[in-house]
């Protein structure tokens, strides 16, 4: 018996450990190594000087980027029984990830994440709108890349081995992948230690900061970072959901309509990258000897309800905050790909005309498709309204009057909910030359790029608050009641050394560090008619709040509106909890970075009513067909002149803008 088992083992070894197996493993390793280098090069293209070469200073970073590509090649090769096909298919996938990352960085100023792949179909839908603007050379490069990959795959050896070899190898790869995926690639401490170590190689010369997700992503390489972020995409968004409790909460709070005699017009304005670095919550040591850039904001705060909103993102990710404020949902996806509940929809259901405005590409963040799902009946954007915009980022001095013009236009039809997202404060910021004035003197030891960036940023925030003040002044004595809710979405992407100049240094993970990085201002203003309607001054200090609670727990509470069941629950919750993050909470007005066990039942209820609310059936808002009236409202818009005029054509030629952008 022993001899028979020994002979069987020899036969199995001869079938499993063949020369073809060795060629398969070594050829796959060589292909994966080459692809890793190419993918890292493409994925970091143009991001920061020295980023690509820094990868080679840390062998562990290279290994963590190499292994997913190698595993992909081996697994596909075992399935299709061809190393050549496997290298070609794997190469197409990972090179596509690298190219997609570069496109995301340049287009959205955010790195590619696994859940962005779900947008592939919407992106294909909007691609025809850009075909006329695409550089034909891109198609040539893509074709050349595919041909080069095909030739490279052709160089791989032909292999053939026993089915038992394939089965055992596939099981081994899956087992190793599952183990390393949990212990290594899903490890937050490892991911953090790697990007901190890697950034030391190139951060000082580029001004990159680890506070930004895309910087951390790039520091660790596109393959490793994509693999790490997969755990968030695979997470269960409904973990812990109790449908019985969700329904009970919805029935308990119930829905009430807006009182007929209180249908006030509401303007909600997202102020791009607007943060008050002179706020008392962020005790900056920076002095402004020749006028504080925040003086217009502080003057407005005296006329409004004002407070701090704790953003979910740093230096980018506007869509997260926009979605949080407009939906009020905690359990939400960044993109609303199907009709769902929202604060906007509540206004629509109560007879309001719902309009969104954004002086930028309407297909950016798929807003063109998602806004009807939120409940907007119309969306004014670059291609259908702001075609006459001559600057890359429309100044708020131009946008704010247009907001007023659109309100006047729509309020004639009845109560109006108008949302506008601004662009003036959008980065990247000029770090080379000061465009307006020096708000504070340069001192030895300051990083020059950070100094220039801050001065230019302060000019933007000063001009934004001035334009917002002009808008509010124009509404003060309007013949109808109007409320303005304005808020900053997130802090600007800060040049390295910026926080040093501001004097905002606090240990990571502390309450002060969170406030320094994430606290943005909000304002709620009511004109004279609104003050009379609600018998309130619309002044005073508001709570430190989450974006999700801004409308239901601050605005609705001030107006005395019950809202729908979800909004009513938020008001009740807000009596104790006004902010809840993964690592930051505000309970009974006190901020903390320690999970508050005493209000766990409240936080559990948020999950239940949130998901119950989201699971109901909704329809997209019927769209107002504006195309027949484009000429009329374009000619009356304060946003500019005829986009086809010779003067504008010359300006566009100088600025490199194309018509219709």
Secondary structure, 3 states (H helix, E strand, C coil): CHHHHHHHHHHHHHHHCCHHHHHHHHHHHHHHHHHHHHHHHHHCCCCCCCHHHHHHHCHHHHHHHHHHHHHHHHHHHHHHCCHHHHHHHHHHHHHHHHHHHHHHHHHHCCCCCHHHHHHHHHHHHHHCCCCCCCCHHHHHHHHHHHHHHHHHHHCCCCCCCCHHHHHHHHHHHHHHHHHHHHHHHCCHHHHHHHHHHHHCCCHHHHCCCCCCHHHHHHHHCHHHHHHHHHHHHCCCCCCCCCHHHHHHHHHHHCCCCCCHHHCCEEEEEEECCCCCCCCCCCCCCCCCCCCCCCHHHHHHHCCCEEEEEECCCCCCCHHHHHHHHHHCCCCCCCCCCCCCCCHHHHHHHCCCEEEEEECCCCCHHHHHHHHHHHCCCEEECCCCCCCCCCCCCCCHHHHHHHHHHHHHHHHCCCCEEEEEECCCCCCCCCCCCCCCCCCCCCCCCCCHHHHHHHHHHHHHHHHHHHHHHHHHHHHCCCCCCEEEEEEECCCCCCCCCHHHHHCCCCCCCCHHHHHHHHEEEEEEEECHHHHHHHCCCCCEECCCEEHHHHHHHHHHHHHCCCCCHHHHHHHHHCCCEEEECCCCEEECCEEECCCCHHHHHHHHHHHHHHHHHHCCCCCCCCCCCCHHHHHHHHHCCCCCCCCCCHHHHHHHHHHCCCCCC
